[in-house]
Amino acid sequence: MKFFHGEGKKRSYFEGWYLKHQTREGKTLALIPAVHVDSKGRYGASLQVIGERGAWWLEYPWTQVRIGQEPGRIALDGSHFGVDGVKVDIQREGLTLQGRLRYGPFHPLSSDIMGPFRFFGGMQCAHGVLSMGHRLEGELVLNGERYDFSEGMGYVETDRGRSFPDAYLWSQCLWRGREGGSIMLAVATVPMPVGGFTGCICGILYRGREYRLATYRGARIKKWSAAGAEIRQGRYRLTVELLEERKRPLRAPVEGDMDRIIHESLCATVRYTFWQGEELLFCHTDAGASFEYSD
């Protein structure tokens, strides 16, 4: 498993990893380390920290970036990120974050979420899901507040390319219990050298079974907006309804430059309803769901 694909990129490139962590009690903290090459060919890196009470953006010169020889490892100054966990030691104005987390074995999807789209060289951005869910151990302390992640849950995804889509919706949720599950949905406008389209990708794990809804499998987007989405594929129907949101500002890439401001609700209240024909597979409402919409 590899974190960094950008060796030798000359300009207009980014690669970021969304590391979401939830305690057993539902407290959530996300870390987004990223590397980017701007339109002038200058390399740099960043870390975004998203908590329930705020969001922080940190920049790092390329001299403070280390890409590990083994797959899945990157270091930004004194903080380390990898497929086995994270260790952070950050003391900046307005932000202190320290501690270590260990990740259990990742639970990837059975195949690349992009399907045949991964071969389309003209796409702005490629999405990847590294783990739909894994166990956490350890703790982090954010501005004096302790997050005990022992027996918590984690989720990891990645994006790489030139820019985020101009318009998109993204939602992710992970829940435990006998009826536990995990879901990731993304809907986006996709410009192409000739024409373009609006497409979707969605991975669902529920009761040990994986479901895949995607444009390349015939999924149709019945509706999508800042309020949610409805996707149909054969006998399957998924609705995502945003009930309450708490937005935080984040930065996103435009041709490799991290100049765009978007807003994400790390802990929104979202209702997910999934049908197979007339059978309701689940209706799950979660106050720890993540939701992002930009147009």
N, C-alpha and C positions, 0 to 999 in steps of 0.2 A: 504494500500500500504506500502510495507516494503523496506527499503534501505539495511539493514544489515542482511545477512543470515549466517554469519560465526561464530556464537557463538560455542565455544567448538572445533573449528578446531585446530588440533595439529601441523600441518606443511603443507607447500606447498599449500597455498590458497591465492587468492586475490579477491577483490571485488571493483569495481570502478564505478563511475557515471559520464557520459559525459553530462555536462550542457552547452548548446550552447545558446548564446544570440545575437540577431540582433537588431540594432536600425532601425527606420523607413527609415533612409538614407542608410542603408546597412552596417554600421560599425559592426564588429563582435568580440566577445570575448567569449572564452570557458574556463570553469573551470572543472577540473577533480579531485575531491577528491577520495581517495582510501585507503583501509586498506589491509594489507597483512601479511601473516605468512610465513616466509621463510623456507627453507629446514631443518633448525635446530630448528624450533618451536618458533622463536622469532617474537613477534608481533610488528608492526609498522604501520605508516600511511604516506600519502604523499598528496600533492596538486600540480597539474600542471596547470599553467596559460598559455593560448595560445592567443596571440594577433596578430594583423596584422603586428606588427613590431618586434616580438620576442616571445620566449617561456621560461618559468621559471619552475624549479623543486624545491619543498620545502619538506623537511622531518620532521616528527614529531614523538617523542617518544610516546609509548603507554600511558604514564602518561598524555599526553596532548590531548587524544582522549576521547570523550564522545559520547556514543550511546544513543539516546533519548529513553525514555519509550514509547512515542507515535510513531506510525509508521512513517517512512520516515524522521528521523532527526539524524544528526551527527554533532558534533562540533570538530574542530581541533584548539586547543588553543583558540584564540579569534574570530575565524570565524565559522559561522554556516550555515548549508546547510539542506534544507528540501523541502517537496513537496509544501510548500507555498512560498518559496523564499530563498534568501541567504543574509547573512550579513557578510561582510569581513572587516577585519582590520589587514593588513599585512604591516610590515615595516622591510624589510630585505635588506641586501646589494644588490644594483642593482634593487630592486623591492619595490615599495609601491603600495598598492591596498586597497582602502577603499570605502565603500558605502553599499547601501542596495537595493535589488531588490525584488519586490513582483510578484509572479506568479499568473496568472489567472487560472481557472479550467483546469486541464490537459485534453488532448484529446487522450486517449489510443486507441490502436487497439482493435478490437472486441474480440480477443483471443490472447493467448501467441504466439509470433512470432515464437518460436521454435517448435510449434506443438508437435507431438509425440517425436521429438528429445529430449525434456526436460526430458524424462524418461530414456534416455541412460546414465547410470551412468559412463561409461568409457570415456565420452567426455572431452576434455581438457578445454572447455570453453562453458558457456551458455550465450546467448545474450538476452537482454530484451529491449523493447521499452516502456517507461513509459508515454511519451507524444509525439505525432506526431506534436503537435503545441499548444501553449498557449500564452496568452497576457502577456506582461511585463509592469511594472511600476517601476520607480526609476532611479538611476544613480550610476555609478561606476567611480572612478578616478584612472587611471593606470599611474603611473609615471608622474603625472601632467596633463595627457590628460583626458578630461571629456567625458564619454560615457553616453549620455542621452537615456535611454531605454524606455521612456514614449511612450506608444502605439506601442512598439516593439514586436518582436516575439521570442519565445523560443522553444527549443526541448530538450528532456531528454531521454537518454538510459543508459543501464547498462550492465556490463559484470562481470561474476564471474566464478571461477574455479581454475585451477592450472596454466595454461599458455595460451597465445595467440596462435592461429594456426601458424604452421610453415610458411605457405604461405596463403595469403588472400588479398582480395580487399574489400574496404568499401567506400561507398559514401552516402552522405546525403544532402538534399536540402529542403528548406522551402521558399515559396514565397507567397506574398499577392496579392490582387486584385480580380476582378470578376472571373478570371480564376486561382485563387490561388490554391496552392496544397502543398503537402509534400511527400517526398520519402526517403526511406532508403533501400539500397541494400548491402548485404554482401555475398561474395563468399569465400569459404575457403576449404582447404584440412582438412579432418577429419580423424585422425588415430583412429582405434578401436582395441580392444584386438586381434581380428582376422580380418586382412585386413583393409580396409579404403576406403574412397571415397571423391570426391569433391562435395560439396553441396552448395546450395544458399538459402537465405531467403530474401524476399523483401516485404515491405509494402508501399502502395501508397494510398494517399487520394487525390481525385480530384473531384471538383464539388459536394462535400458532399457524395461521394461514396468511399468505401474502396475496394481496389484490393489487392489480396495476390498471390504472385508468390513464390513457394518454392519447393525444391526437394521432400518433402513429399506430394506435390500436383501434382507431375508429371512434374515439370519444368525441362528443359534441358538447360545446359550451352553450348551455341554454341561456344563461345570463351570468354576468359578473359586474360588480360595482364595489364601491367603498363599503357596502353593506354585506358583501359575501358573494357566493357563487353557487350555481347549480350545474352539475356535470352528468351527462348520460352516456353510457356505453353498453350497448346491447341491453341485457336485463338489469344492469347495475345503474343505480342513481345515487349520487352524492350531493347533499346540500350542506353548505357552510354558511352559518348565520352569525354575524358579529352582533353581540348583544351589548357589550360595554367595552370601551377601550381606554388605555392610558398611554398616550404617545410620548416617545422620547426621540429627540433629533439624532440622526446618524448621518455619516458621510458615505457617499457611494461614488463609484468611478464613472467618469466620462472621458473616453479615449485615454485611459490610464491615469488621468488627473482626478484626485479625490475631492472634487469641487462641488458635487451635487449634494444637497441636503434633502434627505428623506425622513420619514417618521415611522417608527415601529412601536407597536404595543407588545412589550415583552410578556406581559401578563394581562391579556384581554380575556373577556368572557365570551366564549364562542360555543355555539351548538353545532355538532356534526351529526348528520343523519344519513345512514347508509342502507340502501335497499337492494335486495336481489329479487327482481320480480315483485310479487306481492309480499315477500317475506322481509320484515324489518330485521336487519342484522344487528344494528345498534343505533341508539340515539344517545349521544354523550354530550353533556354540557360541562365545560371546564373553565374555571377562572384562572388557570395557569397556562392557557393557550397563547401562542404568539400569532400576531396578525400584522400584516403590512400591505398597504395599498398606495400606489402612486400613479398619477396620470398626467 
